[in-house]
Amino acid sequence: MKPWALEFVLAVVKVIRGNGACLEAGLASLVTVEARFVAEGRGGTRIILTGLPDNVLRETRARLPAALAQGGVFLPAGELFINLAPATRPKAGGLLDLALALTVAGSLGLVSGSELEQTLCLGELDLGGGVRACSGGLYAARAALAQGLTQVIAPMETARRCAWIAGLKVIGVASLGEAIDHLADVRRIQPLPRAYPAAPKIPPEGSLDEVRGQGAAKQSLALSAAGGHPLLMVGPPGAGKSLLARRLVRLLPPLSEHERIDLLALADCDPLSRPTDFGTCPIQARPFRAPHHTTSHAGLVGGGREAGAGEVSLSHRGVLFLDELPEFKRDALEALREPMETGRILISRASVRMEHPARFLLVAAMNPCPCGYQGHPRRPCSCGPGAIQRYQNRISGPLYDRLDLVVQLAPSSLEELTGKTHSGPTETELLERVEGARKMRHGRKQELPNARLGAQDLDHWVPVQGSLGKLLTRAANERALSARAIQSLRRVARTVADLEGAEKCNAQHLAFALLHRPRDPCTVP
């Protein structure tokens, strides 16, 4: 054997590592691609792929030689060993194609192995050597930054999404050849400038002032927006429940840059809601989702064969509005209890286990009875006691216990509808009060909204003592309140105090919170 041939064999036997990612558990999971090429004097190239690849990845063995050849890389005779680490975790999808190809190029000594180890490679290869865009790029870039990687190489469309992440050098390529030239220092590609969000836009819903009357309900909206409290509105048809719910997003704070990236990453994994232009951040307002009551269990909380995201995840960082709450399927409503507590939804199937974000603000609406006119001042109710009881029992006690605010709406008067009289605060006044409540929360170094305060924080900010303690004890005994309901009352009382600009929470604040937790949710005032 000639000396140069011996040096070539020693070089290609060295293990080269690259980095890719696959979507798992609702987020991106980094995958280390290891490649080692052992040259032989005759025969073709045998590709051995290990590490629990799925059928899509196994087909990469057929696409890989053709794509490499278009990039100017021809595999010599021998055995090409490719391992996907960690070996015990299943790998899926074409997201790893580019990482496989560049790691193979590194095993042949064509690109720098040290730079490759610090680079996340994303993209699907075609037979012509081109690189196709892939979903999940934002999640993958965030995972890469957390693992200490410094560079991302991806197709241009995916790279523009990754450019939202600060601290990463993002390289956009159109073909495998461009990626190899960049890593081989033949033709360096300038990193994409980091994308910055544009000024937030006002939500498209109309002004809250367009809702005539319902002054108490508008104050309840401000209470929900200021503290992040779930809200249930009960009233007859046409009272304005849906109009009020759709305008709640106008009282919520603008999206922060971190929240926008979070929503963009979630939309990137959903082909139906994926934005087409990531350069200007098309997500400007918090999401508002209003699924129909015929929505299935999987459509509401996620699931199906691939354990996809449901409405609770698509409303992440926004509002989930459930109109005609008792008409939803019982199992779908009960599945809301976990994400309301944890902010995430875990979906397990025989072959897949996915966890999706679901930090939403639940707003629900319902009629007081099946016909909708129980307690109406002008129309009689045609429902019997048994029908009303069955209708109310469709909402279980544990779910009702998680609704911090319950407000009953009466029909607006003709004078209010025609604008002759005005009741309740304006939208500008409500926004000022809500903003003032947030400043109160930030002033006491409280990061979480009041609806998510823990027991220790409640003991500090809402101590059960004095007149407040006596009122809470009396209400807990007379209404047989659960531990969750008692803590919920304290959280709402803290928000009431914040809206009034009070540093200490007193019995009057707790009394106002008690007004939003009636014994019977369908009792009409």
ZIBEL-V243474 format. One record per pair of residues at least 6 apart in sequence whose ideal C-beta (glycine too) atoms are under 6 Angstrom apart, sorted by the first residue. I is the first residue (numbers start at 1). J is the second residue. If there is no record, write none. Layout:
i=I j=J
i=I j=J
This chain:
i=9 j=39
i=11 j=109
i=12 j=37
i=12 j=39
i=13 j=38
i=15 j=34
i=15 j=36
i=16 j=35
i=16 j=103
i=16 j=106
i=16 j=107
i=16 j=113
i=17 j=32
i=17 j=34
i=17 j=117
i=18 j=33
i=18 j=99
i=18 j=102
i=18 j=103
i=18 j=116
i=18 j=121
i=19 j=120
i=20 j=31
i=20 j=33
i=20 j=96
i=20 j=99
i=20 j=121
i=21 j=28
i=21 j=30
i=21 j=140
i=22 j=29
i=22 j=31
i=22 j=91
i=22 j=92
i=22 j=93
i=22 j=95
i=23 j=136
i=25 j=355
i=26 j=354
i=26 j=355
i=26 j=356
i=27 j=139
i=28 j=136
i=28 j=139
i=28 j=140
i=28 j=143
i=30 j=143
i=30 j=147
i=31 j=84
i=32 j=85
i=33 j=99
i=33 j=100
i=33 j=103
i=34 j=83
i=35 j=82
i=35 j=103
i=35 j=104
i=35 j=107
i=36 j=81
i=36 j=107
i=37 j=78
i=37 j=80
i=37 j=107
i=38 j=78
i=38 j=79
i=39 j=76
i=39 j=78
i=40 j=77
i=40 j=78
i=42 j=77
i=43 j=77
i=45 j=75
i=45 j=80
i=46 j=79
i=47 j=61
i=47 j=80
i=48 j=81
i=49 j=61
i=49 j=82
i=50 j=83
i=51 j=83
i=51 j=84
i=51 j=87
i=52 j=90
i=52 j=91
i=53 j=91
i=54 j=92
i=56 j=93
i=56 j=94
i=57 j=91
i=60 j=97
i=60 j=100
i=63 j=125
i=65 j=75
i=66 j=127
i=67 j=101
i=67 j=125
i=67 j=129
i=67 j=176
i=68 j=101
i=70 j=128
i=70 j=129
i=71 j=129
i=71 j=176
i=71 j=177
i=71 j=180
i=72 j=177
i=73 j=105
i=84 j=91
i=94 j=124
i=95 j=134
i=97 j=124
i=97 j=125
i=98 j=121
i=98 j=123
i=98 j=131
i=99 j=121
i=101 j=176
i=102 j=121
i=102 j=179
i=105 j=111
i=105 j=180
i=106 j=113
i=106 j=116
i=110 j=184
i=111 j=180
i=111 j=183
i=111 j=184
i=112 j=183
i=115 j=183
i=118 j=149
i=118 j=150
i=119 j=151
i=119 j=153
i=120 j=144
i=120 j=149
i=120 j=152
i=121 j=153
i=122 j=134
i=122 j=137
i=122 j=140
i=122 j=154
i=122 j=158
i=123 j=131
i=123 j=134
i=123 j=154
i=123 j=155
i=124 j=132
i=124 j=134
i=129 j=175
i=129 j=176
i=130 j=175
i=131 j=155
i=131 j=173
i=133 j=155
i=133 j=157
i=133 j=158
i=134 j=158
i=135 j=268
i=135 j=269
i=136 j=269
i=137 j=158
i=137 j=161
i=137 j=162
i=138 j=161
i=138 j=264
i=138 j=265
i=138 j=268
i=139 j=265
i=141 j=152
i=141 j=162
i=141 j=165
i=141 j=168
i=145 j=165
i=145 j=167
i=145 j=168
i=151 j=169
i=152 j=162
i=152 j=168
i=152 j=170
i=153 j=171
i=153 j=179
i=156 j=172
i=159 j=170
i=159 j=172
i=159 j=192
i=160 j=278
i=160 j=279
i=161 j=268
i=161 j=278
i=162 j=170
i=163 j=170
i=163 j=192
i=163 j=194
i=163 j=195
i=164 j=195
i=164 j=261
i=169 j=191
i=170 j=191
i=170 j=192
i=171 j=189
i=171 j=191
i=172 j=192
i=173 j=179
i=181 j=187
i=182 j=188
i=182 j=189
i=195 j=279
i=197 j=257
i=197 j=260
i=197 j=281
i=198 j=280
i=198 j=281
i=200 j=254
i=200 j=284
i=201 j=284
i=203 j=249
i=203 j=250
i=203 j=285
i=205 j=246
i=205 j=247
i=207 j=427
i=208 j=247
i=208 j=427
i=209 j=426
i=209 j=427
i=211 j=240
i=211 j=243
i=211 j=244
i=212 j=412
i=212 j=416
i=212 j=417
i=213 j=412
i=213 j=416
i=213 j=423
i=214 j=240
i=215 j=423
i=215 j=424
i=217 j=244
i=217 j=407
i=217 j=409
i=218 j=424
i=220 j=405
i=220 j=407
i=221 j=248
i=222 j=430
i=222 j=433
i=222 j=434
i=223 j=495
i=224 j=231
i=224 j=405
i=225 j=251
i=225 j=252
i=225 j=434
i=226 j=434
i=226 j=437
i=226 j=495
i=226 j=499
i=227 j=449
i=227 j=450
i=227 j=451
i=227 j=495
i=228 j=449
i=228 j=451
i=229 j=404
i=229 j=405
i=229 j=451
i=230 j=362
i=230 j=403
i=230 j=404
i=231 j=363
i=231 j=405
i=232 j=364
i=232 j=403
i=232 j=406
i=233 j=241
i=233 j=365
i=233 j=407
i=233 j=409
i=234 j=366
i=234 j=368
i=234 j=408
i=234 j=521
i=234 j=522
i=235 j=241
i=235 j=409
i=236 j=372
i=236 j=373
i=236 j=376
i=236 j=411
i=237 j=372
i=239 j=409
i=239 j=411
i=241 j=365
i=242 j=323
i=245 j=321
i=245 j=363
i=248 j=319
i=248 j=363
i=249 j=286
i=249 j=288
i=249 j=319
i=251 j=434
i=252 j=286
i=259 j=317
i=260 j=281
i=260 j=283
i=263 j=283
i=263 j=317
i=264 j=283
i=266 j=316
i=267 j=273
i=267 j=274
i=267 j=275
i=268 j=274
i=275 j=282
i=286 j=317
i=286 j=318
i=287 j=315
i=287 j=318
i=288 j=318
i=288 j=319
i=289 j=311
i=289 j=314
i=289 j=315
i=289 j=320
i=290 j=321
i=291 j=311
i=293 j=324
i=293 j=327
i=293 j=328
i=297 j=331
i=297 j=332
i=298 j=304
i=299 j=310
i=300 j=310
i=300 j=311
i=300 j=332
i=301 j=310
i=301 j=312
i=301 j=335
i=301 j=345
i=302 j=309
i=302 j=310
i=302 j=313
i=302 j=345
i=302 j=347
i=302 j=356
i=303 j=347
i=307 j=347
i=307 j=349
i=307 j=352
i=307 j=354
i=309 j=356
i=312 j=339
i=312 j=345
i=312 j=358
i=312 j=360
i=313 j=356
i=313 j=358
i=315 j=360
i=316 j=357
i=316 j=358
i=316 j=359
i=319 j=361
i=319 j=363
i=320 j=360
i=320 j=362
i=321 j=363
i=322 j=364
i=323 j=365
i=325 j=364
i=325 j=366
i=326 j=366
i=326 j=391
i=326 j=394
i=326 j=395
i=333 j=399
i=339 j=345
i=339 j=358
i=340 j=402
i=343 j=359
i=344 j=355
i=344 j=357
i=344 j=358
i=345 j=356
i=345 j=358
i=346 j=355
i=347 j=354
i=368 j=374
i=368 j=522
i=368 j=524
i=369 j=381
i=369 j=383
i=369 j=388
i=369 j=391
i=370 j=383
i=370 j=387
i=370 j=391
i=371 j=381
i=371 j=382
i=371 j=383
i=373 j=379
i=373 j=381
i=374 j=381
i=375 j=524
i=392 j=522
i=401 j=482
i=401 j=484
i=401 j=485
i=404 j=488
i=404 j=492
i=405 j=516
i=406 j=516
i=406 j=518
i=406 j=521
i=408 j=524
i=408 j=525
i=415 j=421
i=433 j=499
i=436 j=501
i=437 j=498
i=437 j=499
i=440 j=498
i=450 j=491
i=450 j=494
i=450 j=495
i=451 j=491
i=453 j=491
i=458 j=490
i=461 j=494
i=462 j=490
i=462 j=493
i=462 j=494
i=462 j=505
i=464 j=472
i=467 j=507
i=468 j=506
i=468 j=507
i=468 j=510
i=471 j=507
i=471 j=510
i=475 j=514
i=476 j=486
i=479 j=519
i=489 j=513
i=492 j=513
i=493 j=505
i=493 j=509
i=493 j=510
i=493 j=513
i=494 j=505
i=496 j=509
i=496 j=512
i=496 j=513
i=497 j=505
i=497 j=509
